Amino acid sequence: MHWVRGLAMMGLGLCIYFIPLITPDDNQRSVYVATSMTMFALGVSIYVNGIRMLRGYRIYRYRTLLVMTTLLACNAVMLNMHAADKWIILSNLLVLVWVFSYGSRSLTGHGRDFVAQVFWLCCSLFGGISLMLGLFAIEVGLSDETTLVTFIHWPVHAYLTTAIMLVLTIVTSLLLLVMNVRTQAGLQAIATLDGLTGVLNRRGLQEAANRMQAVSQRISLPMGMLIIDLDYFKKVNDVYGHLVGDVVLKSCAGNIRGALRGGDVIGRYGGEEFCILLPNTGEQEAMVLAERIRRTIEVTPVSIAGVESMSDDTHAIKCTVSVGAVSSETVGYALDGMFAAADQNLYKAKQNGRNRVASNIELLMTQPPATGKPVKRNASVIA
Ligand SMILES: Nc1nc2c(ncn2[C@@H]2O[C@H](COP(=O)(O)OP(=O)(O)OP(=O)(O)O)[C@@H](O)[C@H]2O)c(=O)[nH]1
C-alpha cells in the first residue's frame, strides 16, 4: 500500500515541521524545515506512485530518485554553507512545486468515468497546492528578511498541510472503494453474463432459475419457462460465415429481450438456444409470450449491412425460431423437470416444421407453409 506509506511519510514530515514551534533553539529551525520538506516531498512522491499503481500505470522510480537527490543535495550544500534561511525555504518550496505539479500531471485519469473524475479532483488539488506554493516561494524570494523568525505563519502552514492530507486520504479511500465495487461488479458480470449476447450465461441462468423457483413455490405462483432455438442456424454459419452468425445471434437475443416483460429473465442456454424464465406465468400465458417472440423474430430481419466480408448487395437475413414452452402448472416446480419438458416441447416444435411454438397443453401451429410442407430453409437474403 504505497499510498498509505506516502501519507505516513507526509505526516512524519509534518511532525518535524511542528518541532521549531515548540523548541526554544532558533538556530536549528532551518535544519527542521529542510528535513520536514524533504520528507514531505518524498511522501508526495510515494503517494503519487501508490495511486499510479492502483490505476495500473507505470511507477515513476527515476523521477522520485531525482527529486530526492536534488532536495538532499540542495539542502546539504545550503546547510553546510550556512545559507540564509530564506534561501533554504525558497529552494525547498520550488522542489515541492515541482513534486506537486508532476504529481498532478501524472494522476490524470484516462476516459470520462467516475474514477477518472476523482483523479481530476486529485489533479486540481495538487495543481492548486503547487500554485499556492509557487506564490509563497515568490513571496519568500522577494522578502527582505533573511531569517526564519519572520516565518510567522507556521501554524497556518501546518494546519493547511494537515487539511490537504485529510482530503488526500478521503479522496484515495473513496477511489479505492469505487474501484473495489467496480471490480466486484465486473467479476460478477464476467462470471454470469454471456460475452457475445450480453444475456445471462448458463451459470447465471441456473442461479436466476433457482431463485425464481424458490420464490414461486413459496408463494404458490406459477412459473413459466421457454426454450427458444434458432431454426437452421448452421446454414447461416455455413452460407455467411461465423462472423455473420454471431451478429444474428446478438440481434436475435436483443429482439427477444425487447419482447419480454419486466421481471422476465433471459439467458443463453446453449449455442443458438435461449431460455426465458417467466415469474407468475401459467402455461397459456407462456404460450402467448412465446408466440409474440416467435412473431417478432420472424418479422425482424437481421441487418448485416455493416458486417465486414459481406458483399454490398446483402443487407439482411430473415430468421425464425422454434419455441418449447412449459410451466410449473403442468410439470411441477422441479427445475430439472421444467428444463427437460421445455426441451421436449422444443423438439416437438422442430419436428412439426419449425417456426412454431409447442407446449404441454397444445401445439400452436403458426403460419404453416402454404405447401403444407415443413420449412426447409429460413435464412434468406433480402437484397
Ligand atoms: N456463429 C456462431 N455459431 C454458433 C455459436 N454457437 C453455436 N453455433 C452454431 O450453431 C449451429 C447449431 O447447429 P444445429 O445444432 O445443427 O442446429 P440448426 O442448424 O439451427 O438446426 P435446427 O436447430 O434443427 O433448426 C452450429 O453450426 C454451431 O456451430 C456461436 O456462438 N456463434
The ligand as a MOL file (V3000), in Angstrom:
LIG
                    3D

  0  0  0     0  0            999 V3000
M  V30 BEGIN CTAB
M  V30 COUNTS 32 34 0 0 0
M  V30 BEGIN ATOM
M  V30 1 N -21.7030 -18.0190 -35.1320 0
M  V30 2 C -21.9390 -18.7790 -34.0700 0
M  V30 3 N -22.4230 -20.0240 -34.2550 0
M  V30 4 C -22.6930 -20.7910 -33.1870 0
M  V30 5 C -22.4640 -20.3370 -31.8760 0
M  V30 6 N -22.8190 -21.3250 -31.0210 0
M  V30 7 C -23.2550 -22.3690 -31.7820 0
M  V30 8 N -23.1910 -22.0420 -33.0770 0
M  V30 9 C -23.5540 -22.8490 -34.2490 0
M  V30 10 O -24.9310 -23.1430 -34.2160 0
M  V30 11 C -25.1230 -24.2540 -35.0900 0
M  V30 12 C -26.1920 -25.1390 -34.4910 0
M  V30 13 O -26.4890 -26.0730 -35.4590 0
M  V30 14 P -27.5630 -27.2340 -35.2550 0
M  V30 15 O -27.4860 -27.7190 -33.8320 0
M  V30 16 O -27.3610 -28.2200 -36.3300 0
M  V30 17 O -28.9320 -26.5300 -35.3730 0
M  V30 18 P -29.6300 -25.7610 -36.5950 0
M  V30 19 O -28.7660 -25.6790 -37.8040 0
M  V30 20 O -30.0930 -24.4550 -36.0250 0
M  V30 21 O -30.8310 -26.6700 -36.9280 0
M  V30 22 P -32.1850 -26.8230 -36.1180 0
M  V30 23 O -31.9240 -26.3540 -34.7110 0
M  V30 24 O -32.5220 -28.2550 -36.1880 0
M  V30 25 O -33.1780 -25.9660 -36.7940 0
M  V30 26 C -23.7810 -24.9390 -35.2390 0
M  V30 27 O -23.3210 -24.7580 -36.5560 0
M  V30 28 C -22.8910 -24.2040 -34.2830 0
M  V30 29 O -21.5640 -24.0750 -34.7750 0
M  V30 30 C -21.9410 -19.0240 -31.7220 0
M  V30 31 O -21.7110 -18.5270 -30.6100 0
M  V30 32 N -21.7030 -18.2850 -32.8240 0
M  V30 END ATOM
M  V30 BEGIN BOND
M  V30 1 1 1 2
M  V30 2 2 2 3
M  V30 3 1 2 32
M  V30 4 1 3 4
M  V30 5 2 4 5
M  V30 6 1 4 8
M  V30 7 1 5 6
M  V30 8 1 5 30
M  V30 9 2 6 7
M  V30 10 1 7 8
M  V30 11 1 8 9
M  V30 12 1 9 10
M  V30 13 1 9 28
M  V30 14 1 10 11
M  V30 15 1 11 12
M  V30 16 1 11 26
M  V30 17 1 12 13
M  V30 18 1 13 14
M  V30 19 2 14 15
M  V30 20 1 14 16
M  V30 21 1 14 17
M  V30 22 1 17 18
M  V30 23 2 18 19
M  V30 24 1 18 20
M  V30 25 1 18 21
M  V30 26 1 21 22
M  V30 27 2 22 23
M  V30 28 1 22 24
M  V30 29 1 22 25
M  V30 30 1 26 27
M  V30 31 1 26 28
M  V30 32 1 28 29
M  V30 33 2 30 31
M  V30 34 1 30 32
M  V30 END BOND
M  V30 END CTAB
M  END
